[in-house]
Amino acid sequence: MGSLCRRADRPTEGLPVTEHRVPPAVRLRVPTHEDAFAWHGVFDDPDVMEFHGGASAELSVYEELTARQRKHDAEHGFCFWTLLGEDDEVLGFAGAQPWPHLEWGPVGEIELGWRLGRAHWGKGYATAAARAALERLRATGVPSVVAMVDVRNERSIAVTRRLGMEVEERFGMPGSDRRGLRFRLRL
């Protein structure tokens, strides 16, 4: 009998390894005034700002941005929420806002977006937070969202793919030779 059944010493040797990562726990909250300081701190990094002008922004930019996001949440029920990790550490933001530019881009659309501090990249936070934001957006009745991504930003393009977004348009960024992709997801 033993000759018909052979026990392998290493039954998985030579087989491809499939890794199933459990999404990290994230929490989204309406940004507070104090979050302007936290955002300024976690985004004060040239790698983080590479596709957002390349240089760190002044604190006043984040004070205005967090105030605008509080207004969006009050008016629309969504915003770029502060993204918190398991220990309530501010990791960045994720959520949606009405497209902020009137002179170019998807005017009248809802923009899905995320930005994380460098220390939090590659751990699944952006995708987990974007999925949580999409659940909230569905509850408000938003029919679709767009994400505007620099063509060189492979990390964000990967997030859009994990979310099931599809490329809708290629575009040139105003005032530069940079190119972007507009992704869309119907909710």
C-alpha positions in Angstrom: 0.0 0.0 0.0 2.8 2.4 0.8 4.0 2.3 -2.7 0.9 3.9 -4.1 0.7 6.8 -1.6 3.8 8.9 -1.4 4.1 11.5 1.3 5.9 14.6 0.1 8.4 16.1 2.5 7.6 19.5 1.2 4.1 19.5 -0.2 4.1 23.1 -1.4 7.7 23.1 -2.8 7.7 24.5 -6.3 4.1 25.9 -6.1 3.5 29.6 -6.5 2.9 31.4 -3.2 -0.3 33.4 -3.0 -0.3 36.0 -0.3 -3.6 37.2 1.1 -3.1 40.3 3.1 -5.7 41.3 5.7 -6.6 44.9 5.1 -5.4 47.2 7.9 -7.9 48.7 10.3 -8.5 52.3 9.4 -10.8 55.0 10.7 -11.9 58.1 8.9 -13.0 61.3 10.7 -13.9 64.8 9.7 -10.6 66.8 9.9 -10.2 69.0 13.0 -8.3 72.3 13.1 -5.5 70.3 14.9 -5.3 67.9 11.9 -3.9 70.8 9.8 -0.8 70.5 11.9 -0.8 66.7 11.7 -1.2 66.8 7.9 1.5 69.3 7.5 3.8 67.0 9.5 3.1 63.8 7.7 3.2 65.4 4.2 6.4 67.4 4.8 8.4 65.0 2.7 9.5 65.5 -1.0 8.5 61.8 -1.7 5.0 62.5 -0.5 4.8 65.7 -2.5 6.4 64.4 -5.7 3.1 64.5 -7.6 1.6 67.5 -5.8 4.0 70.2 -6.8 7.2 68.6 -5.4 7.7 70.8 -2.4 6.2 70.8 1.0 3.3 73.2 1.5 3.0 75.8 4.2 0.9 75.2 7.3 -1.6 77.7 6.1 -2.4 75.5 3.1 -3.4 72.7 5.4 -5.4 75.1 7.7 -7.4 76.1 4.6 -7.7 72.6 3.3 -9.0 71.1 6.6 -11.5 74.0 7.0 -12.7 73.4 3.4 -13.1 69.7 4.1 -15.2 70.4 7.3 -17.4 72.6 5.1 -17.7 69.8 2.4 -18.7 67.3 5.1 -21.4 69.7 6.5 -22.8 70.5 3.0 -22.4 67.1 1.2 -21.8 64.5 3.8 -18.4 63.7 2.5 -14.9 65.2 2.4 -11.2 64.3 2.5 -11.4 62.7 6.0 -8.4 62.4 8.3 -7.1 58.8 8.1 -6.3 57.3 11.4 -4.4 54.0 12.0 -5.1 51.5 14.7 -3.5 53.6 17.5 -5.3 56.8 16.3 -2.1 58.1 14.7 -2.8 60.4 11.8 -1.6 58.6 8.6 -2.9 61.1 6.1 -6.3 61.6 4.4 -8.7 59.8 2.2 -12.2 60.6 0.9 -13.8 62.7 -1.7 -14.6 66.3 -2.5 -16.2 68.2 -5.4 -13.6 68.8 -8.0 -11.9 72.0 -6.8 -10.9 73.6 -10.1 -13.2 75.6 -12.3 -10.8 76.2 -15.2 -9.8 72.6 -16.0 -10.5 69.0 -15.3 -13.7 67.2 -14.4 -15.7 70.2 -13.4 -18.9 69.2 -11.5 -17.5 65.7 -10.7 -16.7 64.2 -7.3 -13.0 63.5 -6.9 -11.8 60.5 -4.9 -8.4 61.0 -3.3 -5.9 59.9 -0.7 -2.5 61.0 0.5 -0.4 59.2 3.1 2.7 60.0 5.0 5.8 58.1 3.6 6.0 55.8 6.7 2.6 54.3 5.9 3.1 53.4 2.2 3.0 49.8 1.0 0.9 48.6 3.9 -2.6 48.7 2.3 -3.8 51.8 4.1 -4.6 53.8 0.9 -6.8 51.0 -0.5 -8.5 50.2 2.8 -9.2 53.9 3.4 -10.5 54.5 -0.2 -12.8 51.5 0.2 -14.2 52.9 3.5 -14.7 56.2 1.8 -16.5 54.6 -1.1 -18.9 52.9 1.3 -19.7 56.3 2.8 -20.1 57.9 -0.6 -22.6 55.2 -1.7 -24.6 56.0 1.4 -24.9 59.6 0.3 -26.1 58.7 -3.1 -23.1 59.8 -5.1 -23.5 58.1 -8.5 -19.8 58.0 -9.5 -16.3 59.3 -8.6 -13.2 60.2 -10.5 -9.6 60.0 -9.5 -7.0 62.2 -11.2 -3.6 60.6 -11.2 -0.2 61.6 -12.6 0.8 58.9 -15.1 4.1 58.4 -13.2 2.4 57.7 -9.9 2.4 53.9 -10.0 1.3 53.5 -6.4 -1.9 55.5 -6.9 -2.6 53.8 -10.2 -2.3 50.5 -8.4 -4.9 51.7 -5.8 -7.3 52.7 -8.6 -7.0 49.2 -10.1 -7.6 47.5 -6.7 -10.8 49.6 -6.4 -12.0 48.6 -9.9 -11.7 52.0 -11.4 -11.3 52.3 -15.2 -9.2 54.8 -17.2 -11.6 57.3 -18.8 -9.3 59.9 -20.2 -5.6 60.9 -20.6 -5.0 64.6 -20.2 -2.2 67.2 -20.0 -1.8 69.1 -16.8 -2.3 72.8 -17.2 0.9 74.8 -17.2 3.3 71.9 -17.4 4.3 69.0 -19.6 3.0 66.4 -17.1 0.4 63.9 -18.2 -2.4 62.5 -16.1 -5.1 59.8 -16.2 -8.7 60.3 -15.2 -10.2 57.1 -13.7 -13.9 56.6 -13.0 -15.9 54.3 -10.8 -19.6 54.1 -10.9 -21.1 53.5 -7.5 
